[in-house]
Amino acid sequence: MKTPQDPRHQRRITLMQKLFAHSFQEHTPEAVIEPIVSSLNRIDAIIQRVAPEWPIDRIAKIDLSILRLAIYELVIEQKEPPKVIIDEAIELAKAFGNPSSPAFINGALGAVMKELNNEQPTGDHYNA
């Protein structure tokens, strides 16, 4: 059972906070978020497809940080089960976002999963 002290949960909080800080001043990213930052073009293209009514610059920076981390984990890293990643993202949105953040995150990640399920019938990796 997941607890607030779970090291994986704490790691996600740290990564989300570092992505959030990076969104305010684009500098050389810390090594821990560099793989995510180097994939932002691909990640942001996915966000634009699954939430076309929300341009990247209009999404709350905390929500954007949570989405970027979750999409990186879902599409690129692929180390955890999707349900775990989505549940964690929603928990982060509840803890750090505004009241509408969990629903927005859930909807966007649900759309990502729908695309993934449609794109990967043969096991091919998701291409953005």
N, C-alpha and C positions, 0 to 999 in steps of 0.2 A: 504494500500500500504506500502511495506517495505521501510524504510529509513535507512541510515547509523546509525542513533541513536536508532533504534528499539532495545529494551532491549534483545530480543531473538537473534538478530544478534550480538550484543555486547557480549552476553554470549558465543556464538559460537566462536567468535574471542578469547575470554579469554581462553576457553577450548582448542582450537587449539594451542594457544601459550604455554599453560602449558604442553600439550602433546609433543609439539616440544622441549621444554626445558628438559622434562623428557627423551626424546630419546637420549640426550647427556650424561646424568649421571643418571644411574638407582639408585635412592634412594627411600625412602619411599615417595610415591606420596602424593600430597596435597589431602585433603578430597574431593575436588570438582572433581578431575579426578580419584580418587581411583576406582569407579565402572568401568570405561573404562579400566584402567590399569589392573584390576583384570580379565578382559575379553579379554586381548590381545591374548592369545593363540587361542581362538575361532575366534576373529576378523582376526588375521593374517592368519589363515587357510582359511578363506573366501577369503582374498586378494590373496593368492597363487592360489586358484582355478580360480578366475576371471581374474587374470593377471599372468598366469604361466610363461610367458617370462620375468617377472620381479621379481627376488628373493627379498625378503623383504629388505635385506641389500644393494640392488642396487637402490631402490626407493628413490628419493630425500626426505630427512627427513620432509620437509614441506608438500610435497604431501602425505607422509605416515601419518602424523598427521591429515591432512584433511580427508583422507580415513578412518582412524581409528574412528574418531569422527562421520562421516556420517554413517559408517556401524554399529557402536554402536547404533546410533539413529534409523536406519532402522530396524535392526534385533533384538536388545535387548530391547531398551527403548520403541519404537513404540508409541510415544506420538504425533508426528506430521505427517501430510500426507507425503508420500514418495516424491511427487513432490516438496514440500517445502524444504525438507532435501537436495535433489539433487540440486535444484536451489541454495541454500545457499552454498553448498560445491563448486559448480562451481564459485560462486562469491568470495569465499575465495581463490580459486585457481587463479582467475584473479588478485586479490589484492596482494597475498603473494607469489604465485608460479612463475615459469618461463613461457615463452610463450606457451609451450606445456602442461603445467599443466592442464588447463581447459579441454582439449580434453581427456587427460589421465584419469582424475577424472570422467568425464562424461561417458567414455567407461567402466571403471571399475564398476561404480555404476549402469550403465545400465545392465551389466552382473549380478550384484547382484540382481537387480529387476527381471530379467528374471528367475534366480534361485528361487527367492521367489515366483514368480507367478506359477512356475512349481511345487514347493514343498507344496504350501498351498491351494490346491483346497478344502480341508475340514476345513480350518481354523487352522490347526496345526501350532505350532510355528516352525520357521526355525531351523533346527538342523545342527550344523557344526561338 
